[in-house]
Structure formats: C-alpha cells, structure tokens
Amino acid sequence: MSLEVKNLVKKYGDKTVVNNLSFEMKEPGVYALLGTNGAGKTTTIRIILGMLTYDEGQVLWDGKALDPMKLNIGYLAEERGLYPKFTLMDQLIYFAALKNVPKDEAKKRIKYWAERLGVEEYIYGAPSSKKGKKPKEKTADQLSKGNQQKIQLMAALLSDPEFIVLDEPLSGLDPVNSDLFKSIIKEIISREKYLIMSSHQMATIEEFCKDITILDKGNAVLQGDLNEIKKGYGRVNMIVKCERDIKPYIESFGLNVVNETPDGYHLKVTGEEQATLFLKKLIEEKVPVIRFELREPSLHEIFVEKVGEGNEN
C-alpha cells in the first residue's frame, strides 16, 4: 500500500491555497505536514479525505484514486467537535456504526481505549454512593477540553483504520496527557498504520516523523527525510557555558551570537573545525567549560528559517 499526492492544486477564486503539491508515503509510518497558520496544511488534509474538491492533481491510494468511502480512515480534526448533549457512549457507538463496526465489537474497543485514555468514569459513569443507583454517564459538554480530545481520538481509532490523520493532536494538552497521546501514537505506529500528522509542536514531529513537507503560502518550501535535511545543514549550532565570561573570545573568533541564556551562549559556527579551534582556545586559556555542544539545527530552527520572520506576509 502507498499514499501519493501528485501535483495538487486548490484555488479559491484568484487565490491559490495549495500550489502543485506532491509527496508520497511508500510504507507505514508518520508523515508530517508543517506550516504556519494559513499555509495550506488543513486544506490539503481535507482534500485527501475527500472533504474538499480540488482543481488539479491526484490523490492515490495503492496506485488508484483514493476513495474515502472505501478506505478505512481515522481523522482527528483540529476543530474539536462532539455532540454536546448526548452521552459519550451513545456517540462512540454511533461513530463506530458509521464505519460498519458491529455494536458488540465497538463496545470491546471502547472499553480498551477508555482504559488506555483513563476516561472510564466519563463513559460508564462514576460509581454512586447510594445503593441501587445507576452510575450516570457523562455528556460531552460536561468534560474538559482535554478529555473531549481523548473521546475524539477514541472515535478516530474505533474502526481500527488503516490510514489515520491527526491534525494538531497535542494542542491544548497538559504534559501528562501529551505523554499519554504520544504513547498511543507509538502504539499506532507499531501496528504499521499510515499516519499523517500536522502540528506546530516541532519536538513532537522530530520524535515521530521520518519525512516532512513544510508549506508556506500553499507552496512546498522544504521536503524530504528529516535526518537527511539536518545533515545537509551540518553541525553549525554550538552551545557553550563557562564559569567565566567568554564574550571576548566569542568576539575574537567573530562568532555569531544567536542567543544568550542562563544555559549559555547559543552560537552559529561555520563548521566543526571552527568549533574545535574555539574549544581548544578556551582550554588553553584555562577557562572552565561547563557545557560544550555542537549539533545539527533542530526542526524548529529549520522551520523558522524557511517560513519565519523574513517570509511572513
């Protein structure tokens, strides 16, 4: 199986919001679609899912036009939405039925995901202190945003989809629930699913995604294997923290100071040779070095370079 997006174009009047976009997933894993707000990420996702028409191009699954009615797809939308006044169990059973999951099987899957996500009391009702009183199930409007997000993730996964789209899955979650969602994403990956993720949390993308596309104003400004992209930049980011002021040494080497924090100086160097010479100088001058790190740029830094301040409207 494979997903292929070929020369996709979407226009609204004279405005092109997706411009000749192409990318491919040849095997299970996670593909990242990145970009600032309005870059075309969600529009692309909605086209792939058949929610929007497009002007040119193709969306193929296993070499044939992707049919959302035939392919088992799970979708966690950026815009959260549950029926506010219906019980969670009724909604989940309904969502499963839309994907042709038998009721008995749906209940088994709901139980599994409820335990994984820690939402049993909301779906089945908290035990009552009064004897003989049935536990009261919750409706969606009685849940916090984070717990509503858990329910929506359950709804996306109930059909055991082959292809899954997560649009900003960790948005608004606290660190504990972010880690919980990450553990579930890892579980999805282990089941060899095809997954597209869109997120503004670059560290999460680095954690899960091998291949990326960065969009800016509908155009793909960077694509490919993230590790190879980083290697192409080289190890030019250096962090140095010392017990003495090293500003005179930085100035003498003509190094570019990106930032100065309590964690040390964040510097840009020309390469490993310049960094080594700088460290050698500090040692020769008997400057106590607490931290010395030379690394490739982070995805955050690459993203800002491609679509940051100099490229904004």
N, C-alpha and C positions, 0 to 999 in steps of 0.2 A: 504494500500500500504506500501511497505518497500523496502529498498535497502540493499542488503547483498553482501559483498565481502568475499569470502571464500578461504583461503589458496592460495592466488595469488602468482605466481612465474613468473618472467620475466628475461631472460638471454640474453646477447649479447656475444656469444662465451663462454669463460670460466668465464665471469664476471656476477654475479647475481646482478641485479639492483633493483629488488623487491623480497624479500625473505619471502615466506609463510605469506603474509599479510592477515589479516582478520579484518573486522569491519562491523557494522550494523547500519542502520538508521530505527528504527521501526515506527517512526512518523514524521510528518513535523517539520522542524526546520533547524538549521545550524550545520553542522559537519565540523570540522577543520582538515585539513591535514597540518602538520608542519614539517619543517626540513631545514637544511642548503642547499645551492645550491648543486645539485647532489645527494640529499638524496633519490630520487625516487618519489617525490610528483607529478611532471608533468607527468612522465611515468605512474603512477597509474591512474591519471585523464584520460590520453589518452586511456588507456586500457578500463576503464569504459565506455568511449564514443565510443568505437569501432574503434578508430583511430590506435590502435596498437594491434597486436596479443599477446598472452601470452602462456607460456609453460605449466603451471599447474594452477588449481584452477577454480573458478566460479565467475561470476558476475550476481547476480539475482535481478530481479525486481518483487515484489509480488510473490516470490517463483519460478519464471521461468527465463530462460536465458534472460538477458536484450538485447533487440533488438533496437539499436539506430534509425532504420528506422521506428519503430512503436511507440516508446515512444517520446513524445513531450519534447525535451531537449533544453535548452538555454545555450550557452557557451561563456563566455568572456575569451579569451585566454591571457596568459601572454605576448606572442608575438603579439603586436598590428598589424593589417593589414586590410587596406581598399584599394579599387581600387583608385589610386591617381588622375586619370584624369576624373573620372565620377562624375556627380553631386550626392550630398548626397541623394536627394530624389529618384533618379533612383536606387541607391544602396539599399536603405532601402526597396523600393517596390520589388526589386529583391530578397533580403534576405527573405522577408515575403512570397513571392511566393514559394520559396524553401520549406517552411513549410506549404504550402497549405492554406495560409491566403488570402482570396479574396481581390482584389485591393481596393475596397471601404472600407472594414473593415481595411485594412492595413493603409489607409490614416487617418482614425479616430484615430488609435492607434499611428501613427506617430505624429499627432497633439498633442495628450495627452502627450507623452513622450518629445516632443520638448518643450512644455511649462514647464514641470517638470524640465527639464535639462537646460532650458534657451538657447536653440540653434535655436530658430525660424528663426532668421535673416540669419543663415547659410544655413538652409534647404530651406526656402521660398524666400530668398533674401532680402536684406535691401531696404527700400523704396528709390526710386531715387528722386533727387531734380528736375529732368527735367520732365515736364508734358508728360504723354503718354509713358514714357519709362518704360519697364517692369523690375521689380526687378531682379537682376542677382543672380542666385543660386550659391552656393559655391561648389567647388570640394574638395576632401579630402586633397589634398596637400596644400590647402590654409588655413588649420586650424592648430592651435597649437596642441601639443601632448595631452594636457588635453581635448580639445574639440573633437579631434579624438576619445579619450577614451569614451566620452559621446555618440558619434554616435555608437560606437561598443557595448556599453551597451544597447542602444536602439535596435540594431539589435538582440541582445541576448534575448530581452524581447518581441519582436513584436508578437511572436506566442503564448503569454501567456503560457509559458512552465510549465509543472508540476514539472520537475526536472531541476535545474539550477546549473551550475558550474562556480564559479568566481575564476580565478587564478590571484592572486595579483591585485585585483580590485582597490586599492587605490594607487598603485605605481605611483609616479611622480606627484600626485595631490597636489595642494596648500591646506591650511587648509579650505578655504571656500568651494572648490569643494569636499574635503574629507567629510565634513559635509553633503553636498548635496548627495553624493553617499551613505553615511550611512543612510540618511533619506529614500532613495529608497530601501536599503536593509531591513530596518524596514517595509516598505510597502510590500515587497515581503514576509517577514515572516508573516505579518498579513493576507496574502492571503493563508496561510497554504501550502506553497510550500516546497519541499525538496531541500535543498541547501548545496552544498559542497563548502567550501572556503579554499583557500590556500593563506597565507600571511606571510610576515616577520614582519608585524606590530602587535606585541603581544597585545597591548592595544585594538586594533580593534577586535582581536579574543576573548579576555576576554569580550568585550562588547556584542558579538553576539552569541558565540558558547557555547553550553552546553557540548558537547562531543568532544574529541580530540584524534588524533593519532600523536605522534611525531616520525618521521622516522630519522634514522641515517644509512647511507650506505645501504639503502634498507631494514633495519630491523626496526620493531616497538619497540622502546625502552620505550615508555610510552603510555598507552591508558586508556580511561575511562571518567567518569564525572569529569569535571574540578573542580567543587566545592569540590567533594569528594577527589580528588587528593590533593588539597590545604589543606583540613582538615587533611589529613594524615601526612603532614609536620608539622602541629602545628603552633602556633603563636610564632615564634622564631626570627622574624625580628623586631628590635627596632630602632626607630629614636628618638634621644634626642638632643634638642637645649637649651642651657642655656646662661645666661648673664655672667657667669664666666667660666673659664677654668675647665673642668671636667676630663681632662686626668688622673690626679692622682686617681680619683675614678674608672675610667674605668680599670686602671691597677690593683688597689687593688682587684677588683672583678674578674680579669682575663678574661674580656670580649674580644671577637674577633672583631676588628675594620674592617668592610668591606670597608668603605669609609668615608672620612671626607669632607664635602661640606659646603658652606655658609648656607645651610639649617640645618646643624647639623651633629652629628655623626650617621652613619648608622652602627648598631652593630648586632652581632649574639649572641643570648642568648640560654640557654638550655631549657627555657620554661617560663611560666607566673610567677612561683614562684621566679625565679632569677630576672626577670624584676621588680617585685613588691618590692623585697628587695632593688634593686638598686635605685628605685624611692624613697623609704622610707628613704634611706641614704641621698639622695640629699635634701630632705625636712628637715630632722633632722639637716643637716649642713647649713640650710637656703640658699641653692643655688637657685636663681630664675630660675624656669623652664619655658621656653617659649613654648616648644613643647615636647610632650611625646606621642609616637605612637608605639603600639605593634600590629603586623599584621602577617597574613599568607604570604608566599612568592608569588610574582607576577608570572605570566606565563613566563615573560622574565627571571626571576631568575631560574625558574624550567627548562626552555629550555636550558639556558647556562650550568646548572649543568649536563643535560643529553647529550648534544651534543657539549659542549663548548670546551675550550682550551685543557683539558685533553683527549678529544676524537677525536681531529682533526687528519687528515692524516699528 
